[in-house]
Structure formats: structure tokens, C-alpha cells
Amino acid sequence: MQKIDLIALILFLISWLGYEPILRMTSKKRGTIIKDLTIVRLGWIKTMINRDAKIFDANLLGHSINSASFFASANLILIAAIGGALFGGKISTQLVGQFGINSFHFQIKMGLVLICLTRGFLNFIWAIRQMNYCAAAFGAIPQNLSETQVDKYTIALGNIIEPAMSNFSHGVRGYYFALAAGAWLYGPWFLILGSLGAFALLVFRQSKSQSAKGLRQLRDLIENNFEDKQH
């Protein structure tokens, strides 16, 4: 493996593993989806606690569980396909050799794709389990709570649902970097471009996309609404 390959791999790992920590450190208190969506979810939970019929909320949670299950299944299929290519024996080695690719380098590069997908799969599985915890927690909410009790329940439920949704986001993000890792097959410069491209695209969608702007506005409206009720 050449020096440029190692540089490309290190840049990929920084982009992939460091994306969320870097985003959390550099982002302001608001202005990114990762920040604003936390407040939006707390607003949802607080409204849900005060709502008598929670069928709508159960449907929302069920939709999230179904989405995570779908992505987990898709990840498992891709993992099986790549695992078959990596551990297919002489047949895979011969096919790779026909394209002029060193079999050892092919295994390393596809192994990186496999690691990205496997990590994403584990994120989806953990997200599904946490969402099931949320279902039990939602069902345990008592009726006729005081405002102080509602705030306490909101914080407790937020501590359950927030990591669940965060793990779901981690899993989806794995697809971006799996594609970047796959670009390594074409050379180290493609891995560098793929890593920077995935990182830049995610940052743009977090802070500059239309969804980010809408969530920023919604966060302001939710916070203002709660402040008005307190006054």
C-alpha cells in the first residue's frame, strides 16, 4: 500500500468517525439539525404527554421502528453480498485479477466498506431496541400530571428517544461513507474526494438545507410557545 493510500485512509477515518463530534463542537446552540431537532423532539414529547389520545404518537413511533428495520435488513443484505465477495475463495480472486486489481488490496478496500455497513447495521439494531423502550415508556405515562411533573417526564423520555434517533442517524450516515469507501477501488484520490464530498454534503444538509432552515424556524416557534404559556 502506498503512502497516498494511508493518507487517504486516515482522512476517511477522520471524516467518518469525527463527523458528529466535530459538528457538535463547531456548531452553535442552534442552526443545525442535530441541535434544533432535539428541541423539536422535546416539544413533541411534552405535547404528547398532555394529549389524552396518543394514537398519533404511537403511529409516529411505529413508523420510525419500521424505517429502522428496513434499513437494517438492507444493510444485512449488503453485508452478506460483500462478505461473499471477500470470502468467496479462488473464484473471487480470479475475477478480481481479471480487472488488474491486486486481490490483497481489493480485500482491504472492500473490508472498509464492510466495516462501514456493519457499524451502520449495529446502529440500526440498537436504535430499534431503544425505540421499543420508548414504546414502553410512552405507555407508562400517567394521566393528569402537573406542569412540574410534565417537565420531568419530558426530560426522562427525551433521554430515551434522543439516543434512539441519534443511532438511526448514525446508521443512515454509514451509507454515505460506505459509498466513499467504495470509491477507493478506483484509487486513493477517489477515496479522498469521496470522504471530503460525503463530509461536505452532510454538513450542508445539516446547516444550509431547506429542512435545516425549517427546523430552525420550528424550534423558535416551539420555544416561544412554551415561554408564552409560562407567562
Rosetta constraint file for C-alpha pairs under 8 A:
AtomPair CA 1 CA 5 HARMONIC 6.30 0.50
AtomPair CA 1 CA 6 HARMONIC 7.39 0.50
AtomPair CA 1 CA 105 HARMONIC 7.53 0.50
AtomPair CA 2 CA 6 HARMONIC 6.75 0.50
AtomPair CA 3 CA 7 HARMONIC 6.34 0.50
AtomPair CA 4 CA 8 HARMONIC 6.06 0.50
AtomPair CA 4 CA 188 HARMONIC 6.38 0.50
AtomPair CA 5 CA 9 HARMONIC 6.08 0.50
AtomPair CA 5 CA 187 HARMONIC 7.92 0.50
AtomPair CA 5 CA 188 HARMONIC 5.08 0.50
AtomPair CA 6 CA 10 HARMONIC 6.13 0.50
AtomPair CA 7 CA 11 HARMONIC 6.19 0.50
AtomPair CA 8 CA 12 HARMONIC 6.13 0.50
AtomPair CA 8 CA 188 HARMONIC 5.73 0.50
AtomPair CA 8 CA 189 HARMONIC 7.13 0.50
AtomPair CA 8 CA 191 HARMONIC 6.09 0.50
AtomPair CA 8 CA 192 HARMONIC 5.25 0.50
AtomPair CA 9 CA 13 HARMONIC 6.25 0.50
AtomPair CA 9 CA 191 HARMONIC 7.55 0.50
AtomPair CA 9 CA 192 HARMONIC 7.95 0.50
AtomPair CA 10 CA 14 HARMONIC 6.23 0.50
AtomPair CA 11 CA 15 HARMONIC 6.13 0.50
AtomPair CA 11 CA 192 HARMONIC 6.87 0.50
AtomPair CA 11 CA 195 HARMONIC 7.15 0.50
AtomPair CA 12 CA 16 HARMONIC 5.98 0.50
AtomPair CA 12 CA 181 HARMONIC 7.77 0.50
AtomPair CA 12 CA 191 HARMONIC 7.24 0.50
AtomPair CA 12 CA 192 HARMONIC 6.86 0.50
AtomPair CA 12 CA 195 HARMONIC 5.22 0.50
AtomPair CA 12 CA 196 HARMONIC 7.92 0.50
AtomPair CA 13 CA 17 HARMONIC 5.68 0.50
AtomPair CA 13 CA 18 HARMONIC 7.41 0.50
AtomPair CA 14 CA 18 HARMONIC 5.03 0.50
AtomPair CA 14 CA 19 HARMONIC 7.33 0.50
AtomPair CA 15 CA 19 HARMONIC 5.43 0.50
AtomPair CA 15 CA 195 HARMONIC 6.26 0.50
AtomPair CA 15 CA 196 HARMONIC 7.15 0.50
AtomPair CA 15 CA 199 HARMONIC 6.10 0.50
AtomPair CA 16 CA 177 HARMONIC 6.49 0.50
AtomPair CA 16 CA 195 HARMONIC 7.63 0.50
AtomPair CA 16 CA 199 HARMONIC 7.63 0.50
AtomPair CA 18 CA 22 HARMONIC 5.78 0.50
AtomPair CA 19 CA 23 HARMONIC 6.06 0.50
AtomPair CA 19 CA 199 HARMONIC 7.02 0.50
AtomPair CA 20 CA 24 HARMONIC 6.05 0.50
AtomPair CA 21 CA 25 HARMONIC 6.18 0.50
AtomPair CA 22 CA 26 HARMONIC 6.05 0.50
AtomPair CA 23 CA 27 HARMONIC 5.67 0.50
AtomPair CA 23 CA 203 HARMONIC 7.79 0.50
AtomPair CA 24 CA 34 HARMONIC 7.98 0.50
AtomPair CA 27 CA 31 HARMONIC 7.32 0.50
AtomPair CA 27 CA 32 HARMONIC 6.89 0.50
AtomPair CA 28 CA 32 HARMONIC 7.83 0.50
AtomPair CA 29 CA 35 HARMONIC 6.66 0.50
AtomPair CA 30 CA 35 HARMONIC 5.64 0.50
AtomPair CA 30 CA 36 HARMONIC 5.84 0.50
AtomPair CA 30 CA 216 HARMONIC 7.21 0.50
AtomPair CA 31 CA 35 HARMONIC 7.08 0.50
AtomPair CA 31 CA 36 HARMONIC 6.80 0.50
AtomPair CA 31 CA 207 HARMONIC 6.05 0.50
AtomPair CA 31 CA 212 HARMONIC 7.30 0.50
AtomPair CA 31 CA 213 HARMONIC 7.68 0.50
AtomPair CA 31 CA 216 HARMONIC 6.10 0.50
AtomPair CA 32 CA 36 HARMONIC 6.13 0.50
AtomPair CA 32 CA 206 HARMONIC 5.18 0.50
AtomPair CA 32 CA 207 HARMONIC 4.57 0.50
AtomPair CA 32 CA 212 HARMONIC 6.18 0.50
AtomPair CA 32 CA 216 HARMONIC 7.55 0.50
AtomPair CA 33 CA 37 HARMONIC 5.44 0.50
AtomPair CA 33 CA 206 HARMONIC 5.15 0.50
AtomPair CA 33 CA 207 HARMONIC 6.61 0.50
AtomPair CA 33 CA 212 HARMONIC 5.39 0.50
AtomPair CA 33 CA 215 HARMONIC 6.81 0.50
AtomPair CA 33 CA 216 HARMONIC 7.66 0.50
AtomPair CA 34 CA 38 HARMONIC 6.78 0.50
AtomPair CA 34 CA 206 HARMONIC 7.09 0.50
AtomPair CA 35 CA 39 HARMONIC 7.31 0.50
AtomPair CA 36 CA 40 HARMONIC 6.42 0.50
AtomPair CA 36 CA 215 HARMONIC 6.26 0.50
AtomPair CA 36 CA 216 HARMONIC 5.99 0.50
AtomPair CA 36 CA 219 HARMONIC 6.01 0.50
AtomPair CA 37 CA 41 HARMONIC 6.05 0.50
AtomPair CA 37 CA 215 HARMONIC 6.73 0.50
AtomPair CA 37 CA 219 HARMONIC 7.63 0.50
AtomPair CA 38 CA 42 HARMONIC 6.35 0.50
AtomPair CA 38 CA 162 HARMONIC 7.01 0.50
AtomPair CA 39 CA 43 HARMONIC 6.14 0.50
AtomPair CA 39 CA 219 HARMONIC 6.32 0.50
AtomPair CA 40 CA 44 HARMONIC 6.24 0.50
AtomPair CA 40 CA 215 HARMONIC 7.70 0.50
AtomPair CA 40 CA 218 HARMONIC 7.30 0.50
AtomPair CA 40 CA 219 HARMONIC 5.83 0.50
AtomPair CA 40 CA 222 HARMONIC 7.21 0.50
AtomPair CA 41 CA 45 HARMONIC 6.21 0.50
AtomPair CA 41 CA 158 HARMONIC 7.42 0.50
AtomPair CA 41 CA 162 HARMONIC 7.87 0.50
AtomPair CA 42 CA 46 HARMONIC 6.11 0.50
AtomPair CA 42 CA 154 HARMONIC 6.48 0.50
AtomPair CA 42 CA 155 HARMONIC 7.55 0.50
AtomPair CA 42 CA 158 HARMONIC 6.10 0.50
AtomPair CA 43 CA 47 HARMONIC 6.16 0.50
AtomPair CA 43 CA 222 HARMONIC 6.54 0.50
AtomPair CA 44 CA 48 HARMONIC 5.99 0.50
AtomPair CA 45 CA 49 HARMONIC 6.14 0.50
AtomPair CA 45 CA 154 HARMONIC 5.94 0.50
AtomPair CA 45 CA 157 HARMONIC 7.35 0.50
AtomPair CA 45 CA 158 HARMONIC 7.40 0.50
AtomPair CA 46 CA 50 HARMONIC 6.59 0.50
AtomPair CA 46 CA 150 HARMONIC 6.82 0.50
AtomPair CA 46 CA 151 HARMONIC 7.33 0.50
AtomPair CA 46 CA 154 HARMONIC 5.58 0.50
AtomPair CA 47 CA 51 HARMONIC 6.25 0.50
AtomPair CA 48 CA 54 HARMONIC 6.67 0.50
AtomPair CA 48 CA 57 HARMONIC 6.88 0.50
AtomPair CA 49 CA 141 HARMONIC 7.09 0.50
AtomPair CA 49 CA 150 HARMONIC 6.94 0.50
AtomPair CA 49 CA 154 HARMONIC 7.80 0.50
AtomPair CA 50 CA 144 HARMONIC 7.99 0.50
AtomPair CA 50 CA 150 HARMONIC 7.82 0.50
AtomPair CA 52 CA 143 HARMONIC 7.81 0.50
AtomPair CA 54 CA 58 HARMONIC 6.23 0.50
AtomPair CA 55 CA 59 HARMONIC 6.24 0.50
AtomPair CA 56 CA 60 HARMONIC 6.38 0.50
AtomPair CA 57 CA 61 HARMONIC 6.29 0.50
AtomPair CA 58 CA 62 HARMONIC 6.03 0.50
AtomPair CA 58 CA 135 HARMONIC 7.52 0.50
AtomPair CA 59 CA 63 HARMONIC 6.08 0.50
AtomPair CA 60 CA 64 HARMONIC 6.44 0.50
AtomPair CA 61 CA 65 HARMONIC 6.34 0.50
AtomPair CA 61 CA 131 HARMONIC 7.26 0.50
AtomPair CA 61 CA 135 HARMONIC 7.37 0.50
AtomPair CA 62 CA 66 HARMONIC 6.20 0.50
AtomPair CA 63 CA 67 HARMONIC 6.16 0.50
AtomPair CA 64 CA 68 HARMONIC 6.22 0.50
AtomPair CA 64 CA 131 HARMONIC 7.90 0.50
AtomPair CA 65 CA 69 HARMONIC 6.10 0.50
AtomPair CA 65 CA 128 HARMONIC 5.81 0.50
AtomPair CA 65 CA 131 HARMONIC 6.53 0.50
AtomPair CA 65 CA 132 HARMONIC 7.93 0.50
AtomPair CA 66 CA 70 HARMONIC 6.13 0.50
AtomPair CA 67 CA 71 HARMONIC 6.36 0.50
AtomPair CA 68 CA 72 HARMONIC 6.07 0.50
AtomPair CA 68 CA 124 HARMONIC 5.68 0.50
AtomPair CA 68 CA 125 HARMONIC 7.72 0.50
AtomPair CA 68 CA 127 HARMONIC 7.15 0.50
AtomPair CA 68 CA 128 HARMONIC 6.31 0.50
AtomPair CA 68 CA 168 HARMONIC 6.60 0.50
AtomPair CA 69 CA 73 HARMONIC 6.16 0.50
AtomPair CA 69 CA 124 HARMONIC 7.25 0.50
AtomPair CA 69 CA 125 HARMONIC 7.74 0.50
AtomPair CA 69 CA 128 HARMONIC 7.04 0.50
AtomPair CA 70 CA 74 HARMONIC 6.25 0.50
AtomPair CA 71 CA 75 HARMONIC 6.05 0.50
AtomPair CA 71 CA 121 HARMONIC 7.91 0.50
AtomPair CA 71 CA 124 HARMONIC 7.18 0.50
AtomPair CA 71 CA 172 HARMONIC 7.84 0.50
AtomPair CA 72 CA 76 HARMONIC 6.22 0.50
AtomPair CA 72 CA 120 HARMONIC 7.97 0.50
AtomPair CA 72 CA 121 HARMONIC 5.40 0.50
AtomPair CA 72 CA 124 HARMONIC 5.59 0.50
AtomPair CA 72 CA 125 HARMONIC 6.74 0.50
AtomPair CA 73 CA 77 HARMONIC 6.40 0.50
AtomPair CA 74 CA 78 HARMONIC 6.37 0.50
AtomPair CA 75 CA 79 HARMONIC 6.02 0.50
AtomPair CA 75 CA 117 HARMONIC 6.15 0.50
AtomPair CA 75 CA 118 HARMONIC 7.45 0.50
AtomPair CA 75 CA 120 HARMONIC 7.46 0.50
AtomPair CA 75 CA 121 HARMONIC 5.80 0.50
AtomPair CA 76 CA 80 HARMONIC 6.14 0.50
AtomPair CA 76 CA 121 HARMONIC 6.96 0.50
AtomPair CA 77 CA 81 HARMONIC 6.24 0.50
AtomPair CA 78 CA 82 HARMONIC 6.16 0.50
AtomPair CA 78 CA 117 HARMONIC 7.65 0.50
AtomPair CA 79 CA 83 HARMONIC 5.87 0.50
AtomPair CA 79 CA 114 HARMONIC 6.15 0.50
AtomPair CA 79 CA 117 HARMONIC 6.58 0.50
AtomPair CA 79 CA 118 HARMONIC 6.89 0.50
AtomPair CA 80 CA 84 HARMONIC 6.06 0.50
AtomPair CA 81 CA 85 HARMONIC 6.44 0.50
AtomPair CA 82 CA 86 HARMONIC 6.17 0.50
AtomPair CA 82 CA 110 HARMONIC 7.18 0.50
AtomPair CA 82 CA 114 HARMONIC 6.64 0.50
AtomPair CA 83 CA 87 HARMONIC 5.92 0.50
AtomPair CA 83 CA 88 HARMONIC 7.88 0.50
AtomPair CA 83 CA 114 HARMONIC 7.51 0.50
AtomPair CA 84 CA 88 HARMONIC 5.24 0.50
AtomPair CA 85 CA 92 HARMONIC 6.01 0.50
AtomPair CA 86 CA 92 HARMONIC 7.19 0.50
AtomPair CA 86 CA 107 HARMONIC 6.02 0.50
AtomPair CA 86 CA 110 HARMONIC 7.36 0.50
AtomPair CA 86 CA 111 HARMONIC 7.68 0.50
AtomPair CA 87 CA 92 HARMONIC 7.72 0.50
AtomPair CA 88 CA 92 HARMONIC 5.33 0.50
AtomPair CA 88 CA 93 HARMONIC 7.89 0.50
AtomPair CA 89 CA 93 HARMONIC 6.55 0.50
AtomPair CA 90 CA 94 HARMONIC 6.02 0.50
AtomPair CA 91 CA 95 HARMONIC 6.26 0.50
AtomPair CA 92 CA 96 HARMONIC 6.15 0.50
AtomPair CA 93 CA 97 HARMONIC 6.09 0.50
AtomPair CA 93 CA 103 HARMONIC 5.89 0.50
AtomPair CA 94 CA 98 HARMONIC 6.35 0.50
AtomPair CA 95 CA 99 HARMONIC 7.13 0.50
AtomPair CA 96 CA 100 HARMONIC 6.91 0.50
AtomPair CA 96 CA 101 HARMONIC 5.77 0.50
AtomPair CA 96 CA 102 HARMONIC 7.35 0.50
AtomPair CA 96 CA 103 HARMONIC 6.34 0.50
AtomPair CA 96 CA 106 HARMONIC 7.65 0.50
AtomPair CA 97 CA 101 HARMONIC 5.46 0.50
AtomPair CA 97 CA 102 HARMONIC 6.50 0.50
AtomPair CA 97 CA 103 HARMONIC 6.69 0.50
AtomPair CA 101 CA 105 HARMONIC 7.44 0.50
AtomPair CA 101 CA 106 HARMONIC 6.68 0.50
AtomPair CA 102 CA 106 HARMONIC 6.12 0.50
AtomPair CA 103 CA 107 HARMONIC 6.21 0.50
AtomPair CA 104 CA 108 HARMONIC 6.44 0.50
AtomPair CA 105 CA 109 HARMONIC 6.16 0.50
AtomPair CA 106 CA 110 HARMONIC 6.01 0.50
AtomPair CA 106 CA 185 HARMONIC 7.12 0.50
AtomPair CA 107 CA 111 HARMONIC 5.66 0.50
AtomPair CA 108 CA 112 HARMONIC 6.36 0.50
AtomPair CA 109 CA 113 HARMONIC 6.80 0.50
AtomPair CA 109 CA 181 HARMONIC 7.07 0.50
AtomPair CA 109 CA 182 HARMONIC 7.09 0.50
AtomPair CA 109 CA 184 HARMONIC 6.35 0.50
AtomPair CA 109 CA 185 HARMONIC 6.47 0.50
AtomPair CA 110 CA 114 HARMONIC 6.21 0.50
AtomPair CA 110 CA 181 HARMONIC 7.78 0.50
AtomPair CA 110 CA 182 HARMONIC 6.81 0.50
AtomPair CA 110 CA 185 HARMONIC 7.96 0.50
AtomPair CA 111 CA 115 HARMONIC 6.17 0.50
AtomPair CA 112 CA 116 HARMONIC 6.38 0.50
AtomPair CA 112 CA 178 HARMONIC 7.77 0.50
AtomPair CA 112 CA 181 HARMONIC 6.25 0.50
AtomPair CA 113 CA 117 HARMONIC 6.34 0.50
AtomPair CA 113 CA 178 HARMONIC 4.98 0.50
AtomPair CA 113 CA 179 HARMONIC 7.55 0.50
AtomPair CA 113 CA 181 HARMONIC 5.42 0.50
AtomPair CA 113 CA 182 HARMONIC 6.03 0.50
AtomPair CA 114 CA 118 HARMONIC 5.97 0.50
AtomPair CA 114 CA 178 HARMONIC 7.76 0.50
AtomPair CA 115 CA 119 HARMONIC 6.07 0.50
AtomPair CA 116 CA 120 HARMONIC 6.24 0.50
AtomPair CA 116 CA 174 HARMONIC 5.67 0.50
AtomPair CA 116 CA 175 HARMONIC 7.54 0.50
AtomPair CA 116 CA 177 HARMONIC 6.85 0.50
AtomPair CA 116 CA 178 HARMONIC 5.45 0.50
AtomPair CA 117 CA 121 HARMONIC 6.05 0.50
AtomPair CA 117 CA 174 HARMONIC 6.20 0.50
AtomPair CA 117 CA 175 HARMONIC 6.97 0.50
AtomPair CA 117 CA 178 HARMONIC 6.51 0.50
AtomPair CA 118 CA 122 HARMONIC 6.28 0.50
AtomPair CA 119 CA 123 HARMONIC 6.25 0.50
AtomPair CA 119 CA 171 HARMONIC 7.31 0.50
AtomPair CA 119 CA 174 HARMONIC 7.39 0.50
AtomPair CA 120 CA 124 HARMONIC 6.25 0.50
AtomPair CA 120 CA 170 HARMONIC 6.55 0.50
AtomPair CA 120 CA 171 HARMONIC 3.93 0.50
AtomPair CA 120 CA 172 HARMONIC 6.96 0.50
AtomPair CA 120 CA 173 HARMONIC 7.72 0.50
AtomPair CA 120 CA 174 HARMONIC 5.28 0.50
AtomPair CA 120 CA 175 HARMONIC 7.72 0.50
AtomPair CA 121 CA 125 HARMONIC 6.25 0.50
AtomPair CA 121 CA 171 HARMONIC 6.48 0.50
AtomPair CA 122 CA 126 HARMONIC 6.16 0.50
AtomPair CA 122 CA 171 HARMONIC 7.79 0.50
AtomPair CA 123 CA 127 HARMONIC 6.02 0.50
AtomPair CA 123 CA 167 HARMONIC 5.10 0.50
AtomPair CA 123 CA 168 HARMONIC 6.31 0.50
AtomPair CA 123 CA 170 HARMONIC 6.40 0.50
AtomPair CA 123 CA 171 HARMONIC 5.23 0.50
AtomPair CA 124 CA 128 HARMONIC 6.17 0.50
AtomPair CA 124 CA 167 HARMONIC 6.49 0.50
AtomPair CA 124 CA 168 HARMONIC 5.51 0.50
AtomPair CA 124 CA 171 HARMONIC 5.66 0.50
AtomPair CA 125 CA 129 HARMONIC 6.45 0.50
AtomPair CA 126 CA 130 HARMONIC 6.18 0.50
AtomPair CA 126 CA 164 HARMONIC 7.33 0.50
AtomPair CA 126 CA 167 HARMONIC 7.00 0.50
AtomPair CA 127 CA 131 HARMONIC 6.06 0.50
AtomPair CA 127 CA 163 HARMONIC 7.60 0.50
AtomPair CA 127 CA 164 HARMONIC 4.51 0.50
AtomPair CA 127 CA 165 HARMONIC 6.62 0.50
AtomPair CA 127 CA 166 HARMONIC 7.87 0.50
AtomPair CA 127 CA 167 HARMONIC 5.35 0.50
AtomPair CA 127 CA 168 HARMONIC 5.58 0.50
AtomPair CA 128 CA 132 HARMONIC 6.32 0.50
AtomPair CA 128 CA 164 HARMONIC 7.31 0.50
AtomPair CA 129 CA 133 HARMONIC 6.45 0.50
AtomPair CA 130 CA 134 HARMONIC 6.32 0.50
AtomPair CA 130 CA 160 HARMONIC 6.87 0.50
AtomPair CA 130 CA 161 HARMONIC 7.09 0.50
AtomPair CA 130 CA 163 HARMONIC 7.68 0.50
AtomPair CA 130 CA 164 HARMONIC 5.18 0.50
AtomPair CA 131 CA 135 HARMONIC 6.36 0.50
AtomPair CA 131 CA 161 HARMONIC 6.69 0.50
AtomPair CA 131 CA 164 HARMONIC 5.94 0.50
AtomPair CA 132 CA 136 HARMONIC 6.49 0.50
AtomPair CA 133 CA 137 HARMONIC 6.16 0.50
AtomPair CA 133 CA 160 HARMONIC 7.34 0.50
AtomPair CA 134 CA 138 HARMONIC 5.96 0.50
AtomPair CA 134 CA 157 HARMONIC 7.27 0.50
AtomPair CA 134 CA 160 HARMONIC 6.30 0.50
AtomPair CA 134 CA 161 HARMONIC 6.14 0.50
AtomPair CA 135 CA 139 HARMONIC 6.30 0.50
AtomPair CA 136 CA 140 HARMONIC 6.34 0.50
AtomPair CA 137 CA 141 HARMONIC 6.72 0.50
AtomPair CA 137 CA 157 HARMONIC 7.03 0.50
AtomPair CA 138 CA 157 HARMONIC 7.92 0.50
AtomPair CA 141 CA 153 HARMONIC 7.90 0.50
AtomPair CA 145 CA 149 HARMONIC 5.73 0.50
AtomPair CA 145 CA 150 HARMONIC 6.00 0.50
AtomPair CA 146 CA 150 HARMONIC 6.12 0.50
AtomPair CA 147 CA 151 HARMONIC 6.34 0.50
AtomPair CA 148 CA 152 HARMONIC 6.46 0.50
AtomPair CA 149 CA 153 HARMONIC 6.15 0.50
AtomPair CA 150 CA 154 HARMONIC 6.00 0.50
AtomPair CA 151 CA 155 HARMONIC 6.33 0.50
AtomPair CA 152 CA 156 HARMONIC 6.29 0.50
AtomPair CA 153 CA 157 HARMONIC 6.00 0.50
AtomPair CA 154 CA 158 HARMONIC 5.91 0.50
AtomPair CA 155 CA 159 HARMONIC 6.29 0.50
AtomPair CA 156 CA 160 HARMONIC 6.85 0.50
AtomPair CA 157 CA 161 HARMONIC 6.26 0.50
AtomPair CA 158 CA 162 HARMONIC 5.59 0.50
AtomPair CA 159 CA 163 HARMONIC 6.97 0.50
AtomPair CA 160 CA 164 HARMONIC 6.71 0.50
AtomPair CA 161 CA 165 HARMONIC 6.23 0.50
AtomPair CA 162 CA 166 HARMONIC 6.04 0.50
AtomPair CA 163 CA 167 HARMONIC 6.00 0.50
AtomPair CA 164 CA 168 HARMONIC 6.41 0.50
AtomPair CA 165 CA 169 HARMONIC 6.27 0.50
AtomPair CA 166 CA 170 HARMONIC 6.26 0.50
AtomPair CA 167 CA 171 HARMONIC 6.23 0.50
AtomPair CA 168 CA 172 HARMONIC 6.41 0.50
AtomPair CA 169 CA 173 HARMONIC 6.05 0.50
AtomPair CA 170 CA 174 HARMONIC 6.32 0.50
AtomPair CA 171 CA 175 HARMONIC 7.35 0.50
AtomPair CA 172 CA 176 HARMONIC 7.52 0.50
AtomPair CA 173 CA 177 HARMONIC 6.83 0.50
AtomPair CA 174 CA 178 HARMONIC 5.92 0.50
AtomPair CA 175 CA 179 HARMONIC 6.24 0.50
AtomPair CA 176 CA 180 HARMONIC 6.51 0.50
AtomPair CA 176 CA 198 HARMONIC 5.88 0.50
AtomPair CA 177 CA 181 HARMONIC 5.99 0.50
AtomPair CA 177 CA 194 HARMONIC 7.82 0.50
AtomPair CA 177 CA 195 HARMONIC 6.84 0.50
AtomPair CA 177 CA 198 HARMONIC 6.45 0.50
AtomPair CA 178 CA 182 HARMONIC 6.13 0.50
AtomPair CA 179 CA 183 HARMONIC 6.45 0.50
AtomPair CA 179 CA 194 HARMONIC 7.50 0.50
AtomPair CA 180 CA 184 HARMONIC 7.21 0.50
AtomPair CA 180 CA 190 HARMONIC 7.96 0.50
AtomPair CA 180 CA 191 HARMONIC 5.94 0.50
AtomPair CA 180 CA 193 HARMONIC 7.92 0.50
AtomPair CA 180 CA 194 HARMONIC 4.29 0.50
AtomPair CA 180 CA 195 HARMONIC 5.48 0.50
AtomPair CA 180 CA 198 HARMONIC 6.88 0.50
AtomPair CA 181 CA 191 HARMONIC 6.17 0.50
AtomPair CA 181 CA 194 HARMONIC 7.34 0.50
AtomPair CA 181 CA 195 HARMONIC 7.66 0.50
AtomPair CA 182 CA 191 HARMONIC 7.74 0.50
AtomPair CA 183 CA 187 HARMONIC 7.24 0.50
AtomPair CA 183 CA 190 HARMONIC 5.46 0.50
AtomPair CA 183 CA 191 HARMONIC 5.33 0.50
AtomPair CA 183 CA 194 HARMONIC 6.50 0.50
AtomPair CA 184 CA 188 HARMONIC 5.56 0.50
AtomPair CA 184 CA 189 HARMONIC 7.70 0.50
AtomPair CA 184 CA 190 HARMONIC 5.79 0.50
AtomPair CA 184 CA 191 HARMONIC 4.58 0.50
AtomPair CA 186 CA 190 HARMONIC 6.27 0.50
AtomPair CA 187 CA 191 HARMONIC 6.75 0.50
AtomPair CA 188 CA 192 HARMONIC 6.31 0.50
AtomPair CA 189 CA 193 HARMONIC 6.16 0.50
AtomPair CA 190 CA 194 HARMONIC 5.85 0.50
AtomPair CA 191 CA 195 HARMONIC 5.96 0.50
AtomPair CA 192 CA 196 HARMONIC 6.18 0.50
AtomPair CA 193 CA 197 HARMONIC 5.76 0.50
AtomPair CA 194 CA 198 HARMONIC 5.97 0.50
AtomPair CA 195 CA 199 HARMONIC 6.15 0.50
AtomPair CA 196 CA 200 HARMONIC 5.95 0.50
AtomPair CA 197 CA 201 HARMONIC 5.98 0.50
AtomPair CA 198 CA 202 HARMONIC 6.15 0.50
AtomPair CA 199 CA 203 HARMONIC 6.20 0.50
AtomPair CA 200 CA 204 HARMONIC 6.07 0.50
AtomPair CA 201 CA 205 HARMONIC 6.20 0.50
AtomPair CA 202 CA 206 HARMONIC 6.06 0.50
AtomPair CA 203 CA 207 HARMONIC 6.22 0.50
AtomPair CA 203 CA 208 HARMONIC 7.93 0.50
AtomPair CA 204 CA 208 HARMONIC 5.11 0.50
AtomPair CA 204 CA 209 HARMONIC 6.28 0.50
AtomPair CA 205 CA 209 HARMONIC 4.73 0.50
AtomPair CA 205 CA 211 HARMONIC 7.75 0.50
AtomPair CA 205 CA 212 HARMONIC 6.94 0.50
AtomPair CA 206 CA 212 HARMONIC 5.99 0.50
AtomPair CA 207 CA 212 HARMONIC 5.59 0.50
AtomPair CA 207 CA 213 HARMONIC 7.54 0.50
AtomPair CA 208 CA 212 HARMONIC 6.16 0.50
AtomPair CA 208 CA 213 HARMONIC 6.87 0.50
AtomPair CA 209 CA 213 HARMONIC 6.49 0.50
AtomPair CA 210 CA 214 HARMONIC 6.16 0.50
AtomPair CA 211 CA 215 HARMONIC 6.11 0.50
AtomPair CA 212 CA 216 HARMONIC 6.13 0.50
AtomPair CA 213 CA 217 HARMONIC 6.35 0.50
AtomPair CA 214 CA 218 HARMONIC 6.14 0.50
AtomPair CA 215 CA 219 HARMONIC 5.94 0.50
AtomPair CA 216 CA 220 HARMONIC 6.45 0.50
AtomPair CA 217 CA 221 HARMONIC 6.34 0.50
AtomPair CA 218 CA 222 HARMONIC 6.12 0.50
AtomPair CA 219 CA 223 HARMONIC 6.13 0.50
AtomPair CA 220 CA 224 HARMONIC 6.04 0.50
AtomPair CA 221 CA 225 HARMONIC 6.03 0.50
AtomPair CA 222 CA 226 HARMONIC 6.31 0.50
AtomPair CA 223 CA 227 HARMONIC 6.18 0.50
AtomPair CA 224 CA 228 HARMONIC 6.12 0.50
AtomPair CA 225 CA 229 HARMONIC 6.37 0.50
AtomPair CA 226 CA 230 HARMONIC 6.35 0.50
AtomPair CA 227 CA 231 HARMONIC 6.40 0.50
